[in-house]
Amino acid sequence: MKILVVDDSKAMRMIVKRNVGQAFPDTEFVEAENGAQALEVIHTQGEPDLVLCDWNMPEMNGIELLKALRAEGSQVPFGFVTSESQPQMREQAIAEGALFLLAKPFTPDSFQELLASVV
């Protein structure tokens, strides 16, 4: 399984990768610092099996990335991993085609539960 982890914080990308890797040991990870870079990665390397994305990032935020992917016809499974968890954000994420919005902090178990139906 190949997962694209999108977050402007390198430390947070490492934490996400470590937690997901503990739940799913055979995972391959690709990283991007923002939505614009994530689009470039997807265009050059092909779609991953899943995108795990922060909401607030410079250049292109997570919801803008999701909208851009859906506008291109991509149905890549997409989930938010963010410190933002207001009900209206969760509703917007789901309405735009996200599978979930996981609020920080999280554990390997929370990823295992959420991703069990995706992978």
N, CA, C and O atoms as a printed pandas DataFrame, in Angstrom:
     atom_number atom_name residue_name chain_id  residue_number  x_coord  y_coord  z_coord
0              1         N          MET        A               1    0.844   -1.173    0.000
1              2        CA          MET        A               1    0.000    0.000    0.000
2              3         C          MET        A               1    0.894    1.242    0.000
3              4         O          MET        A               1    1.877    1.322    0.736
4              5         N          LYS        A               2    0.529    2.193   -0.833
5              6        CA          LYS        A               2    1.291    3.440   -0.952
6              7         C          LYS        A               2    0.420    4.601   -0.445
7              8         O          LYS        A               2   -0.687    4.818   -0.938
8              9         N          ILE        A               3    0.938    5.342    0.546
9             10        CA          ILE        A               3    0.206    6.454    1.135
10            11         C          ILE        A               3    0.978    7.749    0.933
11            12         O          ILE        A               3    2.179    7.815    1.196
12            13         N          LEU        A               4    0.279    8.774    0.466
13            14        CA          LEU        A               4    0.842   10.114    0.357
14            15         C          LEU        A               4    0.463   10.874    1.619
15            16         O          LEU        A               4   -0.720   11.052    1.908
16            17         N          VAL        A               5    1.471   11.325    2.375
17            18        CA          VAL        A               5    1.264   12.088    3.601
18            19         C          VAL        A               5    1.560   13.551    3.286
19            20         O          VAL        A               5    2.672   13.898    2.889
20            21         N          VAL        A               6    0.546   14.410    3.468
21            22        CA          VAL        A               6    0.666   15.823    3.115
22            23         C          VAL        A               6    0.505   16.667    4.377
23            24         O          VAL        A               6   -0.565   16.696    4.986
24            25         N          ASP        A               7    1.585   17.353    4.762
25            26        CA          ASP        A               7    1.553   18.227    5.939
26            27         C          ASP        A               7    2.734   19.174    5.834
27            28         O          ASP        A               7    3.824   18.774    5.424
28            29         N          ASP        A               8    2.518   20.435    6.206
29            30        CA          ASP        A               8    3.611   21.401    6.126
30            31         C          ASP        A               8    4.634   21.210    7.242
31            32         O          ASP        A               8    5.711   21.804    7.194
32            33         N          SER        A               9    4.323   20.402    8.232
33            34        CA          SER        A               9    5.251   20.112    9.315
34            35         C          SER        A               9    5.939   18.771    9.070
35            36         O          SER        A               9    5.291   17.725    9.029
36            37         N          LYS        A              10    7.268   18.821    8.909
37            38        CA          LYS        A              10    8.025   17.588    8.710
38            39         C          LYS        A              10    7.860   16.656    9.907
39            40         O          LYS        A              10    7.748   15.441    9.744
40            41         N          ALA        A              11    7.844   17.235   11.118
41            42        CA          ALA        A              11    7.677   16.423   12.325
42            43         C          ALA        A              11    6.333   15.698   12.309
43            44         O          ALA        A              11    6.252   14.525   12.672
44            45         N          MET        A              12    5.284   16.396   11.890
45            46        CA          MET        A              12    3.962   15.755   11.856
46            47         C          MET        A              12    3.914   14.667   10.790
47            48         O          MET        A              12    3.289   13.628   11.003
48            49         N          ARG        A              13    4.567   14.887    9.635
49            50        CA          ARG        A              13    4.616   13.826    8.615
50            51         C          ARG        A              13    5.285   12.580    9.191
51            52         O          ARG        A              13    4.841   11.460    8.942
52            53         N          MET        A              14    6.346   12.779    9.957
53            54        CA          MET        A              14    7.049   11.641   10.560
54            55         C          MET        A              14    6.153   10.924   11.577
55            56         O          MET        A              14    6.145    9.695   11.637
56            57         N          ILE        A              15    5.403   11.686   12.370
57            58        CA          ILE        A              15    4.505   11.093   13.365
58            59         C          ILE        A              15    3.392   10.289   12.680
59            60         O          ILE        A              15    3.070    9.178   13.104
60            61         N          VAL        A              16    2.815   10.855   11.628
61            62        CA          VAL        A              16    1.768   10.141   10.884
62            63         C          VAL        A              16    2.339    8.851   10.306
63            64         O          VAL        A              16    1.731    7.788   10.435
64            65         N          LYS        A              17    3.501    8.940    9.674
65            66        CA          LYS        A              17    4.117    7.752    9.079
66            67         C          LYS        A              17    4.416    6.690   10.134
67            68         O          LYS        A              17    4.198    5.502    9.898
68            69         N          ARG        A              18    4.911    7.108   11.284
69            70        CA          ARG        A              18    5.224    6.149   12.343
70            71         C          ARG        A              18    3.950    5.460   12.837
71            72         O          ARG        A              18    3.937    4.239   12.999
72            73         N          ASN        A              19    2.891    6.217   13.076
73            74        CA          ASN        A              19    1.640    5.640   13.571
74            75         C          ASN        A              19    0.990    4.717   12.544
75            76         O          ASN        A              19    0.546    3.621   12.887
76            77         N          VAL        A              20    0.934    5.152   11.296
77            78        CA          VAL        A              20    0.349    4.302   10.251
78            79         C          VAL        A              20    1.225    3.069   10.039
79            80         O          VAL        A              20    0.713    1.962    9.875
80            81         N          GLY        A              21    2.544    3.261   10.041
81            82        CA          GLY        A              21    3.470    2.152    9.853
82            83         C          GLY        A              21    3.354    1.096   10.941
83            84         O          GLY        A              21    3.549   -0.091   10.679
84            85         N          GLN        A              22    3.034    1.524   12.168
85            86        CA          GLN        A              22    2.832    0.554   13.251
86            87         C          GLN        A              22    1.556   -0.251   13.019
87            88         O          GLN        A              22    1.498   -1.441   13.330
88            89         N          ALA        A              23    0.542    0.404   12.474
89            90        CA          ALA        A              23   -0.725   -0.292   12.208
90            91         C          ALA        A              23   -0.652   -1.133   10.939
91            92         O          ALA        A              23   -1.253   -2.205   10.867
92            93         N          PHE        A              24    0.085   -0.649    9.938
93            94        CA          PHE        A              24    0.207   -1.320    8.634
94            95         C          PHE        A              24    1.685   -1.350    8.230
95            96         O          PHE        A              24    2.149   -0.468    7.507
96            97         N          PRO        A              25    2.425   -2.366    8.695
97            98        CA          PRO        A              25    3.884   -2.395    8.535
98            99         C          PRO        A              25    4.406   -2.380    7.091
99           100         O          PRO        A              25    5.521   -1.911    6.865
100          101         N          ASP        A              26    3.661   -2.863    6.128
101          102        CA          ASP        A              26    4.172   -2.942    4.760
102          103         C          ASP        A              26    3.836   -1.721    3.911
103          104         O          ASP        A              26    3.814   -1.802    2.683
104          105         N          THR        A              27    3.576   -0.596    4.562
105          106        CA          THR        A              27    3.173    0.612    3.854
106          107         C          THR        A              27    4.378    1.350    3.290
107          108         O          THR        A              27    5.407    1.489    3.952
108          109         N          GLU        A              28    4.233    1.819    2.057
109          110        CA          GLU        A              28    5.224    2.695    1.416
110          111         C          GLU        A              28    4.684    4.118    1.526
111          112         O          GLU        A              28    3.504    4.363    1.277
112          113         N          PHE        A              29    5.554    5.051    1.901
113          114        CA          PHE        A              29    5.116    6.433    2.077
114          115         C          PHE        A              29    5.768    7.369    1.075
115          116         O          PHE        A              29    6.935    7.215    0.717
116          117         N          VAL        A              30    4.985    8.342    0.635
117          118        CA          VAL        A              30    5.459    9.454   -0.176
118          119         C          VAL        A              30    5.021   10.698    0.591
119          120         O          VAL        A              30    3.974   10.684    1.238
120          121         N          GLU        A              31    5.806   11.771    0.528
121          122        CA          GLU        A              31    5.489   12.961    1.301
122          123         C          GLU        A              31    5.364   14.204    0.426
123          124         O          GLU        A              31    5.947   14.291   -0.655
124          125         N          ALA        A              32    4.584   15.162    0.927
125          126        CA          ALA        A              32    4.472   16.478    0.306
126          127         C          ALA        A              32    4.251   17.499    1.415
127          128         O          ALA        A              32    3.643   17.193    2.441
128          129         N          GLU        A              33    4.752   18.721    1.200
129          130        CA          GLU        A              33    4.674   19.775    2.217
130          131         C          GLU        A              33    3.392   20.597    2.138
131          132         O          GLU        A              33    3.045   21.293    3.093
132          133         N          ASN        A              34    2.688   20.525    1.016
133          134        CA          ASN        A              34    1.448   21.288    0.849
134          135         C          ASN        A              34    0.654   20.676   -0.308
135          136         O          ASN        A              34    1.115   19.751   -0.977
136          137         N          GLY        A              35   -0.538   21.209   -0.525
137          138        CA          GLY        A              35   -1.393   20.660   -1.563
138          139         C          GLY        A              35   -0.830   20.776   -2.960
139          140         O          GLY        A              35   -0.990   19.870   -3.778
140          141         N          ALA        A              36   -0.167   21.892   -3.241
141          142        CA          ALA        A              36    0.416   22.078   -4.572
142          143         C          ALA        A              36    1.486   21.024   -4.835
143          144         O          ALA        A              36    1.543   20.442   -5.918
144          145         N          GLN        A              37    2.328   20.786   -3.843
145          146        CA          GLN        A              37    3.372   19.773   -3.995
146          147         C          GLN        A              37    2.747   18.374   -4.100
147          148         O          GLN        A              37    3.242   17.522   -4.838
148          149         N          ALA        A              38    1.669   18.149   -3.364
149          150        CA          ALA        A              38    0.986   16.856   -3.424
150          151         C          ALA        A              38    0.428   16.598   -4.822
151          152         O          ALA        A              38    0.538   15.487   -5.341
152          153         N          LEU        A              39   -0.172   17.622   -5.431
153          154        CA          LEU        A              39   -0.673   17.471   -6.808
154          155         C          LEU        A              39    0.454   17.113   -7.755
155          156         O          LEU        A              39    0.295   16.258   -8.627
156          157         N          GLU        A              40    1.600   17.771   -7.583
157          158        CA          GLU        A              40    2.765   17.496   -8.431
158          159         C          GLU        A              40    3.228   16.052   -8.247
159          160         O          GLU        A              40    3.538   15.364   -9.220
160          161         N          VAL        A              41    3.274   15.598   -6.997
161          162        CA          VAL        A              41    3.679   14.213   -6.713
162          163         C          VAL        A              41    2.719   13.237   -7.393
163          164         O          VAL        A              41    3.156   12.268   -8.014
164          165         N          ILE        A              42    1.428   13.487   -7.278
165          166        CA          ILE        A              42    0.432   12.597   -7.882
166          167         C          ILE        A              42    0.542   12.616   -9.409
167          168         O          ILE        A              42    0.430   11.573  -10.053
168          169         N          HIS        A              43    0.760   13.791   -9.983
169          170        CA          HIS        A              43    0.875   13.888  -11.446
170          171         C          HIS        A              43    2.128   13.198  -11.973
171          172         O          HIS        A              43    2.114   12.652  -13.076
172          173         N          THR        A              44    3.213   13.216  -11.198
173          174        CA          THR        A              44    4.466   12.625  -11.679
174          175         C          THR        A              44    4.632   11.159  -11.278
175          176         O          THR        A              44    5.232   10.380  -12.019
176          177         N          GLN        A              45    4.106   10.778  -10.112
177          178        CA          GLN        A              45    4.317    9.413   -9.613
178          179         C          GLN        A              45    3.069    8.542   -9.674
179          180         O          GLN        A              45    3.126    7.351   -9.368
180          181         N          GLY        A              46    1.955    9.126  -10.062
181          182        CA          GLY        A              46    0.706    8.366  -10.097
182          183         C          GLY        A              46   -0.015    8.436   -8.762
183          184         O          GLY        A              46    0.550    8.844   -7.746
184          185         N          GLU        A              47   -1.265    8.032   -8.790
185          186        CA          GLU        A              47   -2.079    8.103   -7.575
186          187         C          GLU        A              47   -1.620    7.081   -6.542
187          188         O          GLU        A              47   -1.324    5.933   -6.873
188          189         N          PRO        A              48   -1.567    7.516   -5.291
189          190        CA          PRO        A              48   -1.311    6.553   -4.219
190          191         C          PRO        A              48   -2.589    5.777   -3.916
191          192         O          PRO        A              48   -3.636    6.025   -4.514
192          193         N          ASP        A              49   -2.491    4.846   -2.992
193          194        CA          ASP        A              49   -3.674    4.105   -2.559
194          195         C          ASP        A              49   -4.519    4.933   -1.588
195          196         O          ASP        A              49   -5.704    4.662   -1.397
196          197         N          LEU        A              50   -3.892    5.951   -0.974
197          198        CA          LEU        A              50   -4.564    6.785    0.007
198          199         C          LEU        A              50   -3.792    8.085    0.182
199          200         O          LEU        A              50   -2.562    8.094    0.122
200          201         N          VAL        A              51   -4.517    9.189    0.401
201          202        CA          VAL        A              51   -3.912   10.470    0.766
202          203         C          VAL        A              51   -4.338   10.787    2.192
203          204         O          VAL        A              51   -5.527   10.795    2.509
204          205         N          LEU        A              52   -3.346   11.048    3.055
205          206        CA          LEU        A              52   -3.595   11.533    4.415
206          207         C          LEU        A              52   -3.089   12.965    4.447
207          208         O          LEU        A              52   -1.901   13.211    4.238
208          209         N          CYS        A              53   -3.980   13.909    4.707
209          210        CA          CYS        A              53   -3.657   15.317    4.485
210          211         C          CYS        A              53   -4.056   16.199    5.668
211          212         O          CYS        A              53   -5.109   16.018    6.279
212          213         N          ASP        A              54   -3.185   17.151    5.966
213          214        CA          ASP        A              54   -3.497   18.197    6.930
214          215         C          ASP        A              54   -4.492   19.157    6.282
215          216         O          ASP        A              54   -4.634   19.169    5.059
216          217         N          TRP        A              55   -5.176   19.954    7.087
217          218        CA          TRP        A              55   -6.143   20.916    6.552
218          219         C          TRP        A              55   -5.464   22.240    6.233
219          220         O          TRP        A              55   -5.577   22.747    5.116
220          221         N          ASN        A              56   -4.755   22.802    7.215
221          222        CA          ASN        A              56   -4.153   24.130    7.060
222          223         C          ASN        A              56   -2.698   24.031    6.643
223          224         O          ASN        A              56   -1.850   23.554    7.396
224          225         N          MET        A              57   -2.419   24.495    5.418
225          226        CA          MET        A              57   -1.064   24.511    4.879
226          227         C          MET        A              57   -0.928   25.719    3.960
227          228         O          MET        A              57   -1.923   26.206    3.422
228          229         N          PRO        A              58    0.304   26.206    3.777
229          230        CA          PRO        A              58    0.507   27.309    2.839
230          231         C          PRO        A              58    0.375   26.842    1.385
231          232         O          PRO        A              58    0.383   25.641    1.115
232          233         N          GLU        A              59    0.258   27.760    0.481
233          234        CA          GLU        A              59    0.153   27.559   -0.969
234          235         C          GLU        A              59   -1.169   26.939   -1.395
235          236         O          GLU        A              59   -1.935   27.561   -2.130
236          237         N          MET        A              60   -1.444   25.724   -0.942
237          238        CA          MET        A              60   -2.723   25.070   -1.233
238          239         C          MET        A              60   -3.077   24.231   -0.017
239          240         O          MET        A              60   -2.342   23.314    0.350
240          241         N          ASN        A              61   -4.217   24.551    0.612
241          242        CA          ASN        A              61   -4.585   23.799    1.814
242          243         C          ASN        A              61   -5.215   22.456    1.443
243          244         O          ASN        A              61   -5.377   22.134    0.266
244          245         N          GLY        A              62   -5.562   21.692    2.460
245          246        CA          GLY        A              62   -6.065   20.344    2.239
246          247         C          GLY        A              62   -7.390   20.279    1.500
247          248         O          GLY        A              62   -7.567   19.441    0.615
248          249         N          ILE        A              63   -8.319   21.153    1.852
249          250        CA          ILE        A              63   -9.627   21.112    1.176
250          251         C          ILE        A              63   -9.483   21.546   -0.282
251          252         O          ILE        A              63  -10.193   21.040   -1.151
252          253         N          GLU        A              64   -8.569   22.479   -0.553
253          254        CA          GLU        A              64   -8.304   22.886   -1.938
254          255         C          GLU        A              64   -7.694   21.738   -2.727
255          256         O          GLU        A              64   -8.022   21.543   -3.898
256          257         N          LEU        A              65   -6.806   20.975   -2.089
257          258        CA          LEU        A              65   -6.225   19.802   -2.745
258          259         C          LEU        A              65   -7.307   18.786   -3.067
259          260         O          LEU        A              65   -7.361   18.268   -4.183
260          261         N          LEU        A              66   -8.163   18.500   -2.106
261          262        CA          LEU        A              66   -9.243   17.544   -2.331
262          263         C          LEU        A              66  -10.141   17.992   -3.479
263          264         O          LEU        A              66  -10.492   17.189   -4.343
264          265         N          LYS        A              67  -10.512   19.264   -3.491
265          266        CA          LYS        A              67  -11.358   19.791   -4.570
266          267         C          LYS        A              67  -10.652   19.686   -5.923
267          268         O          LYS        A              67  -11.279   19.338   -6.923
268          269         N          ALA        A              68   -9.354   19.985   -5.959
269          270        CA          ALA        A              68   -8.595   19.903   -7.214
270          271         C          ALA        A              68   -8.550   18.469   -7.726
271          272         O          ALA        A              68   -8.722   18.229   -8.921
272          273         N          LEU        A              69   -8.320   17.520   -6.832
273          274        CA          LEU        A              69   -8.287   16.115   -7.242
274          275         C          LEU        A              69   -9.637   15.664   -7.782
275          276         O          LEU        A              69   -9.704   14.997   -8.814
276          277         N          ARG        A              70  -10.706   16.023   -7.092
277          278        CA          ARG        A              70  -12.040   15.629   -7.547
278          279         C          ARG        A              70  -12.392   16.312   -8.870
279          280         O          ARG        A              70  -13.052   15.711   -9.718
280          281         N          ALA        A              71  -11.958   17.558   -9.052
281          282        CA          ALA        A              71  -12.211   18.272  -10.312
282          283         C          ALA        A              71  -11.489   17.601  -11.478
283          284         O          ALA        A              71  -11.949   17.674  -12.617
284          285         N          GLU        A              72  -10.360   16.948  -11.199
285          286        CA          GLU        A              72   -9.606   16.216  -12.228
286          287         C          GLU        A              72  -10.198   14.829  -12.470
287          288         O          GLU        A              72   -9.736   14.105  -13.352
288          289         N          GLY        A              73  -11.197   14.462  -11.708
289          290        CA          GLY        A              73  -11.805   13.145  -11.864
290          291         C          GLY        A              73  -11.189   12.077  -10.986
291          292         O          GLY        A              73  -11.572   10.910  -11.071
292          293         N          SER        A              74  -10.235   12.457  -10.138
293          294        CA          SER        A              74   -9.587   11.490   -9.257
294          295         C          SER        A              74  -10.528   11.092   -8.135
295          296         O          SER        A              74  -11.176   11.936   -7.516
296          297         N          GLN        A              75  -10.593    9.802   -7.886
297          298        CA          GLN        A              75  -11.385    9.282   -6.774
298          299         C          GLN        A              75  -10.480    8.631   -5.731
299          300         O          GLN        A              75  -10.919    7.765   -4.973
300          301         N          VAL        A              76   -9.210    9.053   -5.696
301          302        CA          VAL        A              76   -8.262    8.499   -4.729
302          303         C          VAL        A              76   -8.839    8.648   -3.315
303          304         O          VAL        A              76   -9.327    9.720   -2.957
304          305         N          PRO        A              77   -8.784    7.583   -2.516
305          306        CA          PRO        A              77   -9.243    7.692   -1.132
306          307         C          PRO        A              77   -8.468    8.790   -0.404
307          308         O          PRO        A              77   -7.243    8.860   -0.504
308          309         N          PHE        A              78   -9.180    9.641    0.325
309          310        CA          PHE        A              78   -8.601   10.857    0.905
310          311         C          PHE        A              78   -9.131   11.032    2.316
311          312         O          PHE        A              78  -10.339   10.972    2.546
312          313         N          GLY        A              79   -8.227   11.249    3.260
313          314        CA          GLY        A              79   -8.630   11.517    4.633
314          315         C          GLY        A              79   -7.834   12.659    5.216
315          316         O          GLY        A              79   -6.671   12.863    4.867
316          317         N          PHE        A              80   -8.457   13.394    6.097
317          318        CA          PHE        A              80   -7.779   14.495    6.776
318          319         C          PHE        A              80   -7.252   14.037    8.124
319          320         O          PHE        A              80   -7.934   13.329    8.864
320          321         N          VAL        A              81   -6.021   14.452    8.436
321          322        CA          VAL        A              81   -5.419   14.253    9.741
322          323         C          VAL        A              81   -5.004   15.650   10.183
323          324         O          VAL        A              81   -4.012   16.192    9.694
324          325         N          THR        A              82   -5.756   16.230   11.102
325          326        CA          THR        A              82   -5.599   17.647   11.392
326          327         C          THR        A              82   -5.954   17.988   12.826
327          328         O          THR        A              82   -6.659   17.237   13.500
328          329         N          SER        A              83   -5.466   19.111   13.277
329          330        CA          SER        A              83   -5.843   19.588   14.614
330          331         C          SER        A              83   -7.191   20.294   14.569
331          332         O          SER        A              83   -7.782   20.580   15.611
332          333         N          GLU        A              84   -7.671   20.572   13.375
333          334        CA          GLU        A              84   -8.966   21.224   13.185
334          335         C          GLU        A              84  -10.055   20.154   13.184
335          336         O          GLU        A              84   -9.989   19.196   12.414
336          337         N          SER        A              85  -11.049   20.320   14.042
337          338        CA          SER        A              85  -12.091   19.284   14.051
338          339         C          SER        A              85  -13.479   19.860   14.341
339          340         O          SER        A              85  -14.315   19.191   14.948
340          341         N          GLN        A              86  -13.721   21.084   13.915
341          342        CA          GLN        A              86  -15.048   21.654   14.093
342          343         C          GLN        A              86  -16.056   20.881   13.239
343          344         O          GLN        A              86  -15.707   20.388   12.167
344          345         N          PRO        A              87  -17.289   20.774   13.702
345          346        CA          PRO        A              87  -18.302   20.020   12.948
346          347         C          PRO        A              87  -18.476   20.510   11.513
347          348         O          PRO        A              87  -18.666   19.693   10.612
348          349         N          GLN        A              88  -18.417   21.814   11.278
349          350        CA          GLN        A              88  -18.598   22.311    9.910
350          351         C          GLN        A              88  -17.439   21.900    8.996
351          352         O          GLN        A              88  -17.637   21.695    7.798
352          353         N          MET        A              89  -16.234   21.779    9.556
353          354        CA          MET        A              89  -15.099   21.310    8.750
354          355         C          MET        A              89  -15.287   19.843    8.389
355          356         O          MET        A              89  -15.041   19.433    7.254
356          357         N          ARG        A              90  -15.720   19.068    9.357
357          358        CA          ARG        A              90  -15.956   17.639    9.112
358          359         C          ARG        A              90  -17.029   17.472    8.032
359          360         O          ARG        A              90  -16.887   16.654    7.124
360          361         N          GLU        A              91  -18.099   18.255    8.145
361          362        CA          GLU        A              91  -19.174   18.198    7.147
362          363         C          GLU        A              91  -18.676   18.589    5.762
363          364         O          GLU        A              91  -19.014   17.943    4.770
364          365         N          GLN        A              92  -17.867   19.654    5.696
365          366        CA          GLN        A              92  -17.328   20.087    4.405
366          367         C          GLN        A              92  -16.414   19.023    3.817
367          368         O          GLN        A              92  -16.476   18.737    2.621
368          369         N          ALA        A              93  -15.565   18.437    4.655
369          370        CA          ALA        A              93  -14.642   17.399    4.182
370          371         C          ALA        A              93  -15.408   16.231    3.571
371          372         O          ALA        A              93  -15.078   15.768    2.479
372          373         N          ILE        A              94  -16.424   15.760    4.273
373          374        CA          ILE        A              94  -17.219   14.624    3.784
374          375         C          ILE        A              94  -17.981   15.016    2.514
375          376         O          ILE        A              94  -18.067   14.230    1.571
376          377         N          ALA        A              95  -18.526   16.223    2.497
377          378        CA          ALA        A              95  -19.271   16.690    1.318
378          379         C          ALA        A              95  -18.388   16.764    0.079
379          380         O          ALA        A              95  -18.861   16.548   -1.036
380          381         N          GLU        A              96  -17.106   17.070    0.270
381          382        CA          GLU        A              96  -16.178   17.173   -0.862
382          383         C          GLU        A              96  -15.597   15.819   -1.262
383          384         O          GLU        A              96  -14.889   15.721   -2.264
384          385         N          GLY        A              97  -15.890   14.780   -0.487
385          386        CA          GLY        A              97  -15.448   13.445   -0.877
386          387         C          GLY        A              97  -14.396   12.810    0.014
387          388         O          GLY        A              97  -13.866   11.752   -0.324
388          389         N          ALA        A              98  -14.079   13.434    1.150
389          390        CA          ALA        A              98  -13.131   12.811    2.079
390          391         C          ALA        A              98  -13.809   11.641    2.789
391          392         O          ALA        A              98  -15.019   11.653    3.012
392          393         N          LEU        A              99  -13.026   10.646    3.136
393          394        CA          LEU        A              99  -13.550    9.482    3.844
394          395         C          LEU        A              99  -13.682    9.745    5.332
395          396         O          LEU        A              99  -14.568    9.198    5.988
396          397         N          PHE        A             100  -12.793   10.590    5.871
397          398        CA          PHE        A             100  -12.784   10.842    7.311
398          399         C          PHE        A             100  -11.993   12.107    7.616
399          400         O          PHE        A             100  -11.256   12.630    6.780
400          401         N          LEU        A             101  -12.174   12.576    8.844
401          402        CA          LEU        A             101  -11.365   13.649    9.403
402          403         C          LEU        A             101  -10.943   13.160   10.781
403          404         O          LEU        A             101  -11.764   13.058   11.692
404          405         N          LEU        A             102   -9.657   12.861   10.926
405          406        CA          LEU        A             102   -9.095   12.361   12.180
406          407         C          LEU        A             102   -8.416   13.516   12.893
407          408         O          LEU        A             102   -7.487   14.122   12.359
408          409         N          ALA        A             103   -8.875   13.819   14.088
409          410        CA          ALA        A             103   -8.293   14.923   14.855
410          411         C          ALA        A             103   -7.042   14.457   15.595
411          412         O          ALA        A             103   -6.993   13.347   16.124
412          413         N          LYS        A             104   -6.037   15.326   15.621
413          414        CA          LYS        A             104   -4.842   15.085   16.424
414          415         C          LYS        A             104   -5.218   15.341   17.885
415          416         O          LYS        A             104   -6.045   16.216   18.139
416          417         N          PRO        A             105   -4.657   14.628   18.848
417          418        CA          PRO        A             105   -3.672   13.551   18.710
418          419         C          PRO        A             105   -4.347   12.236   18.311
419          420         O          PRO        A             105   -5.553   12.066   18.492
420          421         N          PHE        A             106   -3.567   11.329   17.777
421          422        CA          PHE        A             106   -4.071   10.047   17.303
422          423         C          PHE        A             106   -3.100    8.959   17.721
423          424         O          PHE        A             106   -2.011    9.234   18.226
424          425         N          THR        A             107   -3.511    7.723   17.503
425          426        CA          THR        A             107   -2.697    6.567   17.865
426          427         C          THR        A             107   -2.665    5.595   16.687
427          428         O          THR        A             107   -3.456    5.731   15.754
428          429         N          PRO        A             108   -1.761    4.620   16.721
429          430        CA          PRO        A             108   -1.802    3.582   15.686
430          431         C          PRO        A             108   -3.159    2.893   15.632
431          432         O          PRO        A             108   -3.636    2.540   14.554
432          433         N          ASP        A             109   -3.784    2.699   16.795
433          434        CA          ASP        A             109   -5.101    2.052   16.834
434          435         C          ASP        A             109   -6.153    2.879   16.100
435          436         O          ASP        A             109   -7.013    2.322   15.417
436          437         N          SER        A             110   -6.089    4.211   16.237
437          438        CA          SER        A             110   -7.086    5.040   15.550
438          439         C          SER        A             110   -6.909    4.928   14.035
439          440         O          SER        A             110   -7.893    4.923   13.295
440          441         N          PHE        A             111   -5.661    4.837   13.570
441          442        CA          PHE        A             111   -5.443    4.639   12.140
442          443         C          PHE        A             111   -5.917    3.255   11.711
443          444         O          PHE        A             111   -6.517    3.103   10.647
444          445         N          GLN        A             112   -5.650    2.252   12.533
445          446        CA          GLN        A             112   -6.065    0.895   12.183
446          447         C          GLN        A             112   -7.579    0.820   12.016
447          448         O          GLN        A             112   -8.075    0.206   11.072
448          449         N          GLU        A             113   -8.309    1.446   12.935
449          450        CA          GLU        A             113   -9.770    1.446   12.851
450          451         C          GLU        A             113  -10.259    2.166   11.603
451          452         O          GLU        A             113  -11.107    1.650   10.875
452          453         N          LEU        A             114   -9.722    3.362   11.356
453          454        CA          LEU        A             114  -10.178    4.155   10.219
454          455         C          LEU        A             114   -9.804    3.539    8.875
455          456         O          LEU        A             114  -10.600    3.548    7.935
456          457         N          LEU        A             115   -8.601    3.011    8.793
457          458        CA          LEU        A             115   -8.102    2.548    7.493
458          459         C          LEU        A             115   -8.445    1.096    7.188
459          460         O          LEU        A             115   -8.220    0.634    6.070
460          461         N          ALA        A             116   -8.978    0.379    8.147
461          462        CA          ALA        A             116   -9.310   -1.037    7.919
462          463         C          ALA        A             116  -10.265   -1.208    6.737
463          464         O          ALA        A             116  -10.158   -2.177    5.986
464          465         N          SER        A             117  -11.181   -0.286    6.578
465          466        CA          SER        A             117  -12.144   -0.401    5.478
466          467         C          SER        A             117  -11.599    0.184    4.171
467          468         O          SER        A             117  -12.176   -0.028    3.105
468          469         N          VAL        A             118  -10.487    0.922    4.259
469          470        CA          VAL        A             118   -9.923    1.584    3.081
470          471         C          VAL        A             118   -8.893    0.698    2.389
471          472         O          VAL        A             118   -8.810    0.664    1.161
472          473         N          VAL        A             119   -8.109   -0.020    3.195
473          474        CA          VAL        A             119   -6.986   -0.789    2.629
474          475         C          VAL        A             119   -7.302   -2.263    2.484
475          476         O          VAL        A             119   -6.458   -3.033    2.024
